[in-house]
């Protein structure tokens, strides 16, 4: 049974909930942006009814599932109306009594308002069923058309994020960098980029709370985002990441969230994109490889084949920001930001 299915079953049959994490089982990391098909936090006590939020579900399910559900509902509806027509076999001309196929295809023609003129309702009962099916068919077509249009017209920024974030020394300062690129040939106008550090910090009562600290970027606004953009945050004394190591980020379940918002110049709609980087996605003492080049005839080239490539950067002095292996690091090496014990997480 997959992890996704185990989560679903535990929503129906809630697991035993303890105050502290088990000592013999590794904890699942909490991701604000949950991986496809997985959930890092079990939700217990919420009534989740698929049909109470059917519009949102219809917009967010995958295309194969959307088409399968639509086709299934369409066929089921025609089966129901075909059975209703069969209750009076003589109510539809040229439909062979007892032949389910004739009544089913007559239902399809009625719902789609095709009307080939071969079969038609002749009795009051069959005309009443035809009236109800025509009304339902118009509603079904309108809803299906609206859903398909809404799915196609959802604004999508199509922003490419680097696979990793890098921390390296630039201009004698340790800097966190994330590379972004616009996948489309269109432009994103008035693009704003934000970076946030999400991590667990202890309170004076000995509980862990999840805190959101803004990371000030060197440049967080671009009037035109057409090609590439590098979001940079300097790890100085004012930075929430000052003095951080990979081990301290792991101990705090830290995650760096990058968000981009702007106006698409083609659709004039606000578009947005986001990415998250955990400690396993942050590379230390590396920098992004250069992707700008030139052809022999003088054209500037952006080589996206090297977009995610990193290379060794300038090594920092030991007292600037030490790189401590995870296995050798203590959980409290960030001082005030890391707990000296394992407090109980706050709700």
KOLDOLO-607159 format. One record per residue (C-alpha): residue in three letters; x, y, z. Coordinates in steps of 0.05 Angstrom, whole numbers, plus 5000, padded with zeros to 4 digits. Example, Ala and Ser with C-alpha at 12.3 -4.5 7.8 and 13.67 -1.06 7.14 Angstrom:
2
ALA524649105156;SER527349795143;
//
This chain:
347
UNK500050005000;UNK502850684980;UNK504351245029;UNK498751654998;UNK493651095010;UNK496050995081;UNK494751735094;UNK487751685065;UNK486051075108;UNK488651415171;UNK483851995159;UNK478151495165;UNK481251095221;UNK485351615261;UNK491951345289;UNK493951375361;UNK496552075374;UNK502252165423;UNK505052795454;UNK512252665433;UNK515352355371;UNK516951605372;UNK524151455387;UNK524850855341;UNK521451135278;UNK524451675233;UNK519952285228;UNK517152505161;UNK519453205143;UNK514053735139;UNK513754055070;UNK509454665059;UNK509254474986;UNK507353744990;UNK510153264939;UNK505452994887;UNK501652404915;UNK504352494986;UNK502352875048;UNK507353015103;UNK502153175156;UNK496252735173;UNK489653115181;UNK485252835235;UNK478453115255;UNK476753475190;UNK470753245151;UNK472953225079;UNK467253105030;UNK469353094957;UNK462553344935;UNK462553944983;UNK468254254942;UNK466853934875;UNK468554554834;UNK475554604864;UNK476453854857;UNK474453894783;UNK479654434771;UNK485354104808;UNK484953364789;UNK489353114733;UNK486853144661;UNK486152384654;UNK481952354717;UNK477752954695;UNK476352634627;UNK474751964659;UNK469852264709;UNK466552684654;UNK465852084607;UNK463351644663;UNK458052144684;UNK455952244611;UNK455151494599;UNK451651384665;UNK446651934651;UNK444951644583;UNK444150944613;UNK439151224664;UNK435051574612;UNK435250964566;UNK432350544622;UNK426951064632;UNK425151044559;UNK424850284561;UNK419350324614;UNK414750474555;UNK417650104495;UNK412450384447;UNK413851104467;UNK419651184417;UNK418251044343;UNK422750554306;UNK426150344372;UNK425949594378;UNK422449384442;UNK427349084492;UNK433449324452;UNK437549724502;UNK442149974447;UNK436550334409;UNK434150704471;UNK441250864493;UNK443151184427;UNK436451544425;UNK438251834493;UNK445052044466;UNK441752394407;UNK436752734452;UNK441952984502;UNK446353254446;UNK440153534409;UNK442453184346;UNK435752914323;UNK437152504260;UNK429652414249;UNK429551654252;UNK427251554325;UNK422652044361;UNK418152054423;UNK410751944409;UNK407451864477;UNK406352364533;UNK410951964579;UNK416751934530;UNK415952674514;UNK416452834588;UNK422752414595;UNK425552754532;UNK424053444562;UNK427653274626;UNK433552994589;UNK434053594543;UNK434254054603;UNK439553624637;UNK443553584573;UNK443754344567;UNK446054414639;UNK451253864632;UNK454054174568;UNK454354864601;UNK457854614663;UNK462754174624;UNK464454744577;UNK465655214635;UNK470054714671;UNK474254574610;UNK475055314595;UNK476855454668;UNK482154914668;UNK485255164603;UNK484955904623;UNK488155844692;UNK494056324693;UNK500655964696;UNK507256324704;UNK511655764675;UNK517555974717;UNK523555504720;UNK526955454788;UNK533855174799;UNK533954474829;UNK538154724887;UNK539655364925;UNK547055524933;UNK550855884988;UNK557456164968;UNK561956764980;UNK560657364935;UNK563958044945;UNK566757795011;UNK559757625036;UNK556356955043;UNK550356974997;UNK544456504986;UNK542556464913;UNK536756154874;UNK536456194798;UNK529856314761;UNK528056334688;UNK521956504647;UNK520155884606;UNK515856284558;UNK517856784504;UNK512857264534;UNK514557744590;UNK512457784662;UNK511658514680;UNK512758814749;UNK515458164775;UNK516358114851;UNK520557574883;UNK520157414957;UNK524156935000;UNK521856665067;UNK525256215118;UNK520355745152;UNK523255395212;UNK521855145283;UNK524055585340;UNK523255445415;UNK518955895459;UNK520456075531;UNK515355545552;UNK519455005518;UNK514954895458;UNK516754915385;UNK513055395340;UNK513755465265;UNK516156165248;UNK516256525181;UNK522157005173;UNK522857435112;UNK529557405076;UNK531458085047;UNK533658014975;UNK538958434941;UNK533858554885;UNK526758324893;UNK523258724838;UNK524258684763;UNK520259134716;UNK520858604662;UNK522257864675;UNK523757584606;UNK529857134612;UNK533356964677;UNK533557244748;UNK537857074808;UNK534857184876;UNK540457344925;UNK540257415001;UNK546357635040;UNK547657245104;UNK549857835147;UNK548557975221;UNK541358175205;UNK539657535167;UNK535556985200;UNK540556505167;UNK546656825199;UNK551056285229;UNK546855725201;UNK549655055180;UNK546554475145;UNK545754105211;UNK542254685245;UNK537454745186;UNK535854005192;UNK534754065267;UNK529854635256;UNK526254305197;UNK527854935158;UNK525155075089;UNK526455665044;UNK520455885003;UNK521356284939;UNK515156604908;UNK514457004843;UNK508457424824;UNK507557884764;UNK503158074705;UNK503257664642;UNK503758144583;UNK499757684536;UNK493657524579;UNK494158124626;UNK492957644684;UNK496757604749;UNK501156984749;UNK505056664805;UNK509856094818;UNK513455824878;UNK518755324900;UNK521355054966;UNK528454864986;UNK529854425046;UNK536754295076;UNK537653725026;UNK536654214969;UNK541654734993;UNK548754664967;UNK554354995007;UNK560555324979;UNK557955264908;UNK555755764856;UNK551555714794;UNK555255584729;UNK555056144678;UNK549756024624;UNK550956644581;UNK555056564518;UNK555756804447;UNK555556494378;UNK560756604323;UNK556157094288;UNK555157524349;UNK548557274379;UNK547857234455;UNK545956534478;UNK542856274543;UNK544755554552;UNK539155254594;UNK542654584592;UNK547154864647;UNK541455204685;UNK541854734745;UNK549354634742;UNK553554864801;UNK561054924808;UNK565755034868;UNK565655744894;UNK570556134936;UNK571655795002;UNK569756235062;UNK574156345123;UNK572655845179;UNK569756385224;UNK564756645172;UNK560056055164;UNK562655365180;UNK560454765141;UNK559054215191;UNK557153515168;UNK550253295190;UNK552752685227;UNK557853085267;UNK553553675284;UNK549853795348;UNK542554015344;UNK543954655383;UNK549654945342;UNK545555555321;UNK545155815391;UNK538556155406;UNK535255895343;UNK536255155360;UNK533154795419;UNK537654455470;UNK532553895478;UNK526453645442;UNK520654075465;UNK513553905450;UNK511154225384;UNK505654725393;UNK499154625355;
//
